[in-house]
Amino acid sequence: INTQNITNLWIGTFHSVFAKILRLEAEKIGFEYNFTILDNDDSKNIVKRIIKDLSLDKDVYKANEMFSKISLMKNNLITPEKYRRSEDLIEKDKSTLRSRFISIYSRYELTCQKNGSMDFDSLLVNTLTLFNKSPDTLERYQDQFKYTLIDEFQDTNILQLEIIKKIVEKNNNLCVVGDDSQSIYSFRGA
């Protein structure tokens, strides 16, 4: 095996690879390179604080449920702005007596941006944003990743797939391995 050709391999999860990219490129989307990555507990605490600040009933607006819904929205490419324009989503919130969800979601995103932090879903969203806003950056990573292999592809969600499509569109060298009967992330949109 000629090891000279394998010195530039990147191996990792979607989140770890995209975090590495964002550490190098974050300033192009308004973050510092040393942004904080929030774990789920940190994120839920921010949501709890927002619920309290908005004087919402914590038994109706349960922090865990609100954070899970924020995560689901991000993974389905629904930004707060897009959410606000969706009559169906707004109507559903009204019917479940959670018409202020959009306020929580918007404030959560603003708080993270203001604090220079990203949750796990934002690592994905912000990578897609970076590639959409900076074609030269996208092209650099397309050149970096001439061949892409994704294992456990059945657990790839819409957001991850959109990023991968961008990365591989130049070289069209994508190999995926997966078994849909082994999917464990259907709750996340896989």
C-alpha positions, 0 to 999 in steps of 0.5 A: 500500500502506498501510504503517501496517498492516505495521509490526508484522510479525515475519519469521524462522525458527521458531528466531529468532521463538521466541528473540525471544519467549523473550527477552521471556518466559523468566522465566515458565518459570524462565529469565533473559531473557539466557539463552545459546543453545548451538550444536551444538558447545557441546551436544555438549561438554556431552554429552561431559562427562556421558558422562565424569562417568558413566564411560560407554564413549565408544565405546558412548555416542558424544557425537554420536549421544547429542546427535542422539538428544536432539534427536530426542526433543525434536522428537518431544515426548518429555521425559526423564520421558516417555522414562523411562515408555516401556517400548519406548524403555527396552527398545530402549536395553537391546538396543543396550547403551545403557541409560544414555541416559536418564541422559545426557538427564536430566543434559543438560537439568538442566545446561542449566537450571542454566547458564541455557542453551538449545540450538536444540531447547529454543528450540522446547520452551520456547516450547511450555512457555511457551504451555502454562503461561501462557495470557495470554502465549499469547493476547497472541501470538495477538493479535500474530500475527493472520495467519501464513505459513509457507514451506517447510512440508514441513520443519516437524516435530511440535514446530513444528506444535504451537506453530503450532497454539497461535498460530493457534487463536484467529484461524484465519488460517494460510497454508502453502507447501511441497512435500513432494518438497523436504523436507530435514529428514525426519531431524528428524521433518519 
